[in-house]
Amino acid sequence: MLYLQKQLALMGGLQGPELMLILVLILIFFGAKKLPELAKGLGQGIKEFKKATKDVQQDLHQAMEEDTAVAAPPRKAAEPAPIPQESESNEGSEVPVSSEESTKATDASKA
């Protein structure tokens, strides 16, 4: 960024006499016949650059719009696991009992 600022400051320092000198040197180097071709090529290059810049900006905006449209809905918070209830036959025991075992235990105690 600092480099760009220095370059812009340099360009801002070019006044009328400096620009005239540069234009005269270009005219001497390239000749009067080549100047229109150079200007045309420069114009086409700038046009292509602007077009490419515009295309990239449109692609980025489309991608951002697609991302917001396709964004996944917020997830629900995980529900806590149910707390196992202790059965009568399981009192004092620290080993968890499955529902089948507790059913068998209650059937056995009823018999």
C-alpha positions as CSV (number, residue, x, y, z in Angstrom):
1,M,0.0,0.0,0.0
2,L,2.9,2.3,0.8
3,Y,4.4,1.7,-2.6
4,L,1.1,2.6,-4.3
5,Q,0.9,5.8,-2.3
6,K,4.4,6.8,-3.3
7,Q,3.6,6.1,-7.0
8,L,0.5,8.2,-6.8
9,A,2.5,11.0,-5.2
10,L,5.0,10.8,-8.0
11,M,2.2,11.0,-10.6
12,G,0.7,14.0,-8.8
13,G,4.0,15.8,-9.1
14,L,3.9,15.7,-12.9
15,Q,2.9,19.1,-14.1
16,G,2.5,20.5,-17.6
17,P,6.1,20.8,-18.7
18,E,7.0,17.2,-17.5
19,L,4.0,15.8,-19.3
20,M,4.9,17.7,-22.5
21,L,8.4,16.4,-22.4
22,I,7.2,12.8,-22.0
23,L,4.8,13.2,-24.9
24,V,7.5,14.6,-27.1
25,L,9.8,11.7,-26.2
26,I,7.1,9.2,-27.1
27,L,6.5,10.9,-30.4
28,I,10.2,10.8,-31.2
29,F,10.6,7.2,-30.3
30,F,7.5,5.7,-31.9
31,G,6.7,8.2,-34.7
32,A,3.4,9.8,-35.7
33,K,2.1,6.7,-37.4
34,K,2.5,4.4,-34.4
35,L,0.9,6.7,-31.9
36,P,-2.8,6.0,-32.9
37,E,-2.0,2.3,-32.8
38,L,-0.4,2.6,-29.4
39,A,-3.3,4.6,-28.0
40,K,-5.8,2.1,-29.5
41,G,-3.9,-0.8,-27.9
42,L,-3.8,1.1,-24.6
43,G,-7.5,1.8,-24.7
44,Q,-8.3,-1.8,-25.5
45,G,-6.1,-3.0,-22.6
46,I,-7.9,-0.7,-20.2
47,K,-11.3,-1.8,-21.5
48,E,-10.4,-5.5,-21.0
49,F,-9.0,-4.8,-17.5
50,K,-12.2,-3.1,-16.5
51,K,-14.3,-5.9,-18.0
52,A,-12.3,-8.5,-16.1
53,T,-12.6,-6.6,-12.9
54,K,-16.3,-6.2,-13.3
55,D,-16.7,-10.0,-14.0
56,V,-14.7,-10.9,-10.9
57,Q,-16.9,-8.6,-8.8
58,Q,-20.1,-10.1,-10.2
59,D,-18.8,-13.6,-9.6
60,L,-17.9,-12.8,-6.0
61,H,-21.4,-11.2,-5.4
62,Q,-23.1,-14.3,-6.9
63,A,-21.0,-16.6,-4.7
64,M,-21.9,-14.6,-1.6
65,E,-25.6,-14.6,-2.5
66,E,-25.5,-18.4,-3.1
67,D,-23.8,-18.9,0.2
68,T,-26.4,-17.0,2.2
69,A,-29.2,-18.7,0.3
70,V,-27.8,-22.2,0.9
71,A,-26.7,-21.6,4.4
72,A,-27.8,-24.4,6.7
73,P,-30.4,-23.5,9.3
74,P,-29.2,-23.2,12.8
75,R,-28.9,-26.5,14.6
76,K,-30.9,-27.3,17.7
77,A,-29.0,-27.7,21.0
78,A,-28.4,-31.3,21.9
79,E,-31.0,-32.6,24.3
80,P,-29.5,-34.0,27.5
81,A,-29.6,-37.8,27.9
82,P,-32.4,-39.0,30.2
83,I,-31.5,-39.8,33.7
84,P,-31.9,-43.6,34.4
85,Q,-34.4,-44.3,37.1
86,E,-33.5,-46.7,39.8
87,S,-35.7,-49.7,40.3
88,E,-36.6,-51.2,43.7
89,S,-34.4,-54.3,43.2
90,N,-31.5,-52.1,42.2
91,E,-31.3,-49.9,45.3
92,G,-27.8,-49.4,46.5
93,S,-26.3,-50.8,43.3
94,E,-24.1,-48.4,41.3
95,V,-24.2,-50.5,38.1
96,P,-26.8,-49.2,35.7
97,V,-29.4,-51.7,34.7
98,S,-31.0,-51.9,31.3
99,S,-34.8,-51.8,30.9
100,E,-34.8,-55.5,30.0
101,E,-33.0,-56.4,33.2
102,S,-35.2,-54.2,35.3
103,T,-38.3,-55.8,33.7
104,K,-36.9,-59.3,34.5
105,A,-36.1,-58.2,38.0
106,T,-39.6,-56.9,38.7
107,D,-41.2,-60.0,37.1
108,A,-38.9,-62.2,39.3
109,S,-39.8,-60.3,42.5
110,K,-43.6,-60.6,41.7
111,A,-43.3,-64.4,41.3
